[in-house]
Amino acid sequence: DPPAYANGPVQGYRLFCTETATGREQHVEVDGLSYRLEGLKKFTEYTLRFLAYNRYGPGVSSEDITVTTLSD
């Protein structure tokens, strides 16, 4: 969902995905409210967090969400 309190119109979102075991983080710019992550390793734990940004810069990021992928 969009932020409850935005300091101006939201221009987009950033999704940060960290492979827990290695600490390797990557981020993706997302325009809409959904995004499909691809190329993840099977049986691997990832930590995800999100933030919205606008012309004033990034907002506060969400709480971390930890997920574990399944097999193919």
ZAMARGU-4260 file (C-alpha; in steps of 0.2 Angstrom, whole numbers, plus 5000, padded with zeros to 4 digits):
<rodrens>
0) 5000/5000/5000 | 5006/5018/4997 | 5013/5027/5013 | 4999/5033/5025 | 5008/5050/5026
5) 5017/5056/5011 | 5026/5072/5009 | 5021/5075/4991 | 5016/5063/4977 | 5025/5047/4977
10) 5036/5045/4961 | 5041/5027/4964 | 5046/5013/4976 | 5063/5005/4979 | 5063/4986/4984
15) 5079/4981/4993 | 5083/4962/4993 | 5097/4955/5003 | 5103/4937/5003 | 5104/4933/5021
20) 5118/4921/5021 | 5130/4932/5011 | 5124/4949/5015 | 5123/4953/4996 | 5110/4967/4993
25) 5102/4973/4977 | 5089/4985/4974 | 5076/4988/4961 | 5066/5004/4956 | 5047/4999/4955
30) 5034/5010/4947 | 5018/5001/4953 | 5012/4992/4969 | 5018/4975/4964 | 5034/4967/4957
35) 5039/4949/4953 | 5057/4945/4959 | 5065/4932/4948 | 5082/4923/4948 | 5082/4919/4966
40) 5091/4904/4973 | 5081/4889/4979 | 5080/4885/4998 | 5088/4902/5002 | 5083/4915/5015
45) 5081/4933/5009 | 5077/4949/5018 | 5066/4962/5009 | 5062/4980/5013 | 5053/4994/5004
50) 5053/5012/5003 | 5043/5026/4993 | 5052/5041/4986 | 5047/5057/4979 | 5055/5073/4973
55) 5060/5077/4991 | 5070/5060/4992 | 5067/5043/5000 | 5055/5040/5014 | 5056/5029/5029
60) 5059/5010/5024 | 5047/4997/5029 | 5050/4984/5042 | 5061/4970/5036 | 5052/4955/5029
65) 5061/4938/5029 | 5056/4925/5017 | 5064/4908/5011 | 5062/4902/4994 | 5056/4884/4990
70) 5062/4872/4976 | 5059/4876/4958
</rodrens>
